[in-house]
Amino acid sequence: MLNNGLPVHTIIDSAADAVKVSLYFNAGIKNNVKPFLASTVASVWHQGTEKHSALAFSTAIDAYGAYLSVNPGYEFIEISIHTLGKYFAPVMDLVMEMINFPAYRETDIGIDAKNRKQRLITEQKKTGFTAMSNFNKLSFGASHPLGYIASPSDAENINRTDVLDFHENYLSKGLFSALVAGNLRPEMMQWLESNLGQLPMDFSSKVEGPLAQPETQNYQFSYHQEANQSSLIIVTGK
């Protein structure tokens, strides 16, 4: 447990000089006030900082042979870092810069929106995607974040203000857990205490997601005029 109350779970494996760090923030798809908001924030969070452009930041991470990803889930957003132990401190310094000074540049948000829109247009032509979307709608309700069927226009309905508000409301004090696995050495724990242990956190308010409201209709058929195959999802139970 760090000084600020952050629990750090460790899995020691000294077989190789490698470390994985996972940081979990209490914010995710459940906190969407607009479709794709949490996913957009996760996508552009590591696209540069106030000090580094997107290219400069990714180049700096790559120079250490490290891998950084930000993964949005329903309950939380995870920052995942893989690095060699000898580069732990400089790589994690870059991660701290990303956490404390994200850029969220309008151009990066716009590029992400265009790419997301095109991916959605492509996915909507697939019968499997349509089947799963309809299944989620029936299971959670059309207005639930997991049941809402997004349109391509939703991808372009997110601006920088939305992203900044999401970060301020849910991420700036939302770190609630950390997992470190690998060849963990004492100086790494000192780094965690001196850096993660100084981050502001608020454990007092748990951010709840909306309740599921399943549809009364328990089946749905969708017709794809140009499809060469069919996709069927069936769930059975008592």
Residue pairs with C-beta under 8 A, 6 or more apart in sequence:
1 7
1 8
2 8
2 192
2 193
2 196
2 197
3 193
3 197
3 198
4 196
4 197
4 198
4 199
4 200
4 201
5 201
5 203
6 175
6 176
6 177
6 178
6 196
6 197
6 199
6 201
7 177
7 178
8 178
8 179
8 180
8 192
8 196
9 177
9 178
9 179
9 180
10 179
10 180
10 181
10 184
11 179
11 180
11 181
11 182
12 182
12 183
12 184
13 181
13 182
13 183
14 183
15 183
16 182
16 183
17 84
17 85
17 86
17 183
18 82
18 83
18 84
18 85
18 182
18 183
19 82
19 83
19 84
19 85
19 88
19 180
19 181
19 182
19 183
19 184
19 188
20 80
20 81
20 82
20 179
20 180
20 181
20 182
21 79
21 80
21 81
21 83
21 92
21 95
21 178
21 179
21 180
22 78
22 79
22 80
22 81
22 178
22 179
22 180
23 78
23 79
23 80
23 95
23 99
23 175
23 177
23 178
23 196
24 76
24 77
24 78
24 175
24 176
24 177
24 178
24 179
25 76
25 77
25 78
25 79
25 170
25 171
25 174
25 175
25 176
26 75
26 76
26 170
26 174
26 175
26 176
26 206
26 207
27 38
27 76
27 77
27 166
27 170
27 171
27 174
27 207
28 38
28 72
28 73
28 74
28 75
28 76
28 77
28 209
29 38
29 39
29 72
29 73
29 74
29 145
29 146
29 209
30 74
30 75
30 145
30 207
30 208
30 209
30 210
31 37
31 38
31 166
31 169
31 170
31 207
31 209
32 38
32 145
33 162
33 166
34 154
34 157
34 158
34 162
35 145
35 148
35 150
35 154
35 155
35 157
36 116
36 150
36 154
36 155
36 158
37 158
37 162
37 163
37 166
38 72
38 77
38 166
39 72
39 116
40 109
40 112
40 113
40 116
40 158
40 162
40 163
41 72
41 77
41 104
41 163
41 166
41 167
41 171
42 70
42 71
42 72
42 77
43 70
43 112
43 116
44 104
44 105
44 108
44 109
44 112
44 163
45 70
45 79
45 98
45 102
45 104
45 167
46 57
46 58
46 68
46 69
46 70
46 79
46 98
47 54
47 57
47 103
47 105
47 108
47 112
48 54
48 55
48 56
48 57
48 103
48 105
48 108
49 57
49 97
49 98
49 101
49 102
49 103
50 101
50 102
50 103
51 97
51 101
52 60
52 97
54 103
54 105
54 108
57 94
57 98
60 94
61 67
61 68
61 91
61 94
64 83
64 84
64 87
64 90
64 91
65 83
65 84
65 87
66 81
66 82
66 83
66 84
66 87
66 91
67 81
67 82
67 83
68 79
68 80
68 81
68 82
68 95
69 79
69 80
70 77
70 78
70 79
70 80
71 77
71 78
71 80
74 145
74 146
74 209
75 209
76 176
77 171
79 95
79 98
79 99
81 91
81 92
81 95
83 91
83 92
85 182
85 183
85 185
85 188
88 188
88 191
89 187
89 188
89 191
92 191
92 195
93 195
96 195
99 175
99 199
102 167
104 160
104 163
104 164
104 167
105 160
106 159
106 160
109 158
109 159
109 160
109 163
113 155
113 156
113 158
114 155
114 156
116 155
117 152
117 153
117 155
117 156
120 150
120 151
120 152
120 155
121 152
123 129
124 130
124 152
125 224
125 226
126 231
127 224
127 227
127 229
127 230
127 231
128 231
130 222
130 224
130 231
131 222
131 231
131 232
131 233
132 233
133 149
134 149
134 220
134 222
135 233
135 235
136 146
136 147
137 147
137 148
137 149
137 215
137 220
138 147
138 214
138 215
138 217
138 218
138 219
138 220
139 146
139 147
139 212
139 214
139 215
140 146
140 147
140 212
140 213
140 214
141 147
141 212
141 213
141 214
141 215
142 148
142 149
142 215
143 210
143 213
144 210
144 212
144 213
145 209
145 210
146 212
147 212
170 207
172 200
173 200
173 201
173 202
174 201
174 202
174 207
175 196
175 199
175 201
176 201
176 203
178 192
178 196
180 188
180 192
